[in-house]
Amino acid sequence: MGKYLKHPLGQAVLVFVVAYFLLDFGIEYIPPLLGWASAPIPNSVLLQYLITVGVGILLWVSDNDARWAEFKAPMHRVMVDPGQKTLRNSLMVLVPVLVAFATFNSVRPSVSAPTTLRAIHPSAPGQFVFQGATLQLAGLENPLRSQGSMEEHYEEGKRVYYENCVGCHGDGLDGQGHYAHGFNPAPLSFQDDNTIATLVEAVVFWRIAKGGPGLPNEGAPWNSAMPAWEDFLTQDEIWSVIIFLYEQTGNEPRTFEEEAGGGEAE
């Protein structure tokens, strides 16, 4: 076993396999053991990471002529060595079969319900911790709406959005940002009448602050790649970007009176 790990091909395979398990399982399962929040990586993002790892491995094995020749030698022997005919013929059968199986498995119909239908909006907790302070969700209002100029808060929210959110949620706030195609499900469209238009600002604050890692465990597995923005933004920055979202989409946030009444406020 040791001689294979000393070979560049064996080392490359080992690094790739370890990277796969760390990305696919380590990020999801190791942090909870340490008491940290975690969330599964979308398959599309996992593929991008693995491609990056693969490119890095190829750069490493090819930056030295001797290492590159040693790396290619086993594959070259399998392809041209007359003594490897049995293995070569086996690979010519096995590889197409594996590709066919993977293709069939990816397109075959499934009777299970899509996980994205579990809930439109996760149920918010009664209280949550934001940067060390415990906030009660019920009655939590946007303090900036009664402080200073709304135009200033709008401009600040626009700055925060275009510095942090536009890549995923898009210039038109429609979930069609530059990176949106890399996520499944796609980032949320704020133009949709079933998103922020149906929520009170306190719930929007909680979702932005906690992101995907902070979603309640009882509803797992959730599909959300959004980071916990409380690690990067201040409370006022989150409230200001909420003002920008509602103003830019032409929506009015629901009130707690509407929530309690189950409809429009009297």
Secondary structure, DSSP 4 states (H G I P E B T S, - for coil): -HHHHHSHHHHHHHHHHHHHHIIIIIHHHHHHHTT----PPPHHHHHHHHHHHHHHHHHHHHSSHHHHHHHHHHHHHHHH-GGGHHHHHHHHHHHHHHHHHHHHHHHS---SPPGGGS-SSPPPPSEEEETTEEEESTT---GGGGSS-HHHHHHHHHHHHHHHTHHHH-TTSSS--TTGGGSSSPPPPTTSTTTGGGSBHHHHHHHHHHTTTTS-GGGPSP------GGGTS-HHHHHHHHHHHHHHHT---B-HHHHHHTS---
